[in-house]
């Protein structure tokens, strides 16, 4: 009889949800644009960045996780959270 290997294709449980305080204004804010690295996510985020810069004068930082189907590395999430006032996530195909 052959050997059966069961593989779990899911990520581990998400971290506990922690929400920061809502910004009172985007004017001059540092905004992180976080790509899940799926096709066209970068196109979507560039359009969002252009609109935010034009309308609110924000500074934009781009972040991208390595593998679309896996969770982002804790270091990347920490870096994003520490360097930005708010973050926009793109989950796009």
N, C-alpha and C positions, 0 to 999 in steps of 0.2 A: 504494500500500500504506500502511495506517495505521501510526502510531507505537505501539510497545509500551513501556509503562512498568512496570517491576518494582519493587514496594515490599516492603520487609522489615518486617513488623509486630512484630518482636521487639525487646526492649531489648538493650542491649549486654551483654557478659559481666558476671557479678557480681563485686564486689570480692573480693580474697582473704579467706578466712574467718579472722577473728581472734576468739578467745573470751577473755573475761575470766575472772577467777577466780570460782569458785562461791561464792555467799554462804553463810556458815555459819548465818545466821538471817535471816528476813524482818522480824523485830521492829524497828519504827522505820525501816525502809528507805524510800528514795525509789524508787518503781516507776513506770516509764513504760508507758503503755498506748498502743500504736501501731496505729492503724486504717489499713487499706488503702483505706478510703473506699467499700467495697462496701455494698450494702443490708444493714442489720441488724448491721453490724460494731459500730456504736456501742451498740446494745442489748446485745450480747454483752459488750463491754468494761465497760459500766456494771455489769453483774451481777458480773463478775470484780472490779471495783473495790470494790463493796460487800462482797464476801466477804473480800477482802484487808484492807480497813480493819477490819472486824469481828474477824477472826481474828488479825491480826498488827499492827494499829495502824500500817499503812504510810501514807505520803503519796503520793498519786497525781497524776501529771501526764499530760495527754492530748496525743497527737500524731496528726496525720492527714496523709497525703500527698494531693496534689491530684487525681490521676487514677489510678483503680484499676489500669489496665492498664500503667502506666508506673512505672519505678523512682522511689523517693523522691528528692527533691533532696538533694545532699550536705550542704548547710547544715542541713537538717532532721535528718538522721541524726547529724550532729556535735552538734547541740543536744541531741538525745535522749540520746546517749551521755555527754555531759559533765554533764548535769544529773540523771542517774538511776543508781542502783546496779544495777538490773536492768530489763529491758524485756519486756513481753508483746505479741506481735504477733497481731492478729486478721485472718484472711483468711476472710471469711464472706459468704454470699449469703442 
